[in-house]
Amino acid sequence: MAYHGVRCGSPEIIGRLERGEEVDPASYYLRIAPMFETSDPELAWLNDIVTLGIGHRFGGMPVYKVFEVL
């Protein structure tokens, strides 16, 4: 998976995110447009779809909900 995205918020919130602090996801904007590439036959359908995602950080790691655009 590779993606482009946008993350924005107040300088205070972005600073807290960059320090790995837990921040309410409603206090900033994080959206992604992932693209998938796989040679696995069972997952090949991912190569042919468009997706968008909503993200936040939890425990210092990014967490995404990814949705297929129909």
C-alpha positions in Angstrom: 0.0 0.0 0.0 1.2 3.5 -0.9 -0.8 6.7 -0.2 -0.9 10.4 -0.3 -2.7 12.3 2.3 -3.4 15.5 4.2 -2.9 16.1 7.9 -3.6 19.6 9.4 -4.5 21.1 12.7 -3.4 23.8 15.0 0.4 24.1 15.7 -0.3 22.9 19.2 -2.1 19.8 18.1 0.4 18.9 15.4 3.2 19.3 17.9 1.5 17.0 20.3 1.1 14.4 17.5 4.7 14.7 16.5 5.7 14.1 20.1 3.6 10.9 20.1 1.0 12.2 22.6 -2.5 11.0 22.3 -4.8 13.6 20.8 -8.6 13.6 20.2 -9.0 12.7 16.5 -11.8 15.3 16.2 -9.2 18.0 16.9 -7.3 17.6 13.6 -7.9 16.5 10.0 -6.2 13.4 8.5 -7.4 12.0 5.2 -5.6 9.6 2.9 -6.0 8.2 -0.7 -4.4 4.7 -0.6 -3.5 2.6 -3.6 -2.8 -1.1 -3.4 -0.6 -3.3 -5.6 -0.4 -7.0 -5.0 0.4 -10.2 -6.9 -1.5 -12.4 -4.4 -4.4 -13.9 -6.3 -6.8 -13.7 -3.3 -6.1 -10.0 -2.9 -5.9 -9.0 -6.6 -9.2 -7.2 -6.4 -7.5 -4.5 -4.4 -5.5 -3.6 -7.5 -8.7 -2.4 -9.3 -10.4 -0.2 -6.7 -10.3 3.4 -5.6 -10.1 4.0 -1.8 -10.2 6.9 0.7 -9.3 6.7 4.3 -9.7 8.6 7.6 -6.9 8.4 10.0 -5.8 9.2 13.5 -2.8 8.3 15.8 -3.2 5.9 18.6 -0.4 4.7 20.8 2.1 6.5 18.6 1.0 4.6 15.5 -1.3 5.6 12.6 -4.7 3.9 12.5 -6.7 4.1 9.3 -10.3 3.3 8.3 -10.2 2.7 4.5 -13.3 2.7 2.3 -13.8 1.7 -1.3 -15.3 4.4 -3.5 -18.2 2.9 -5.4 
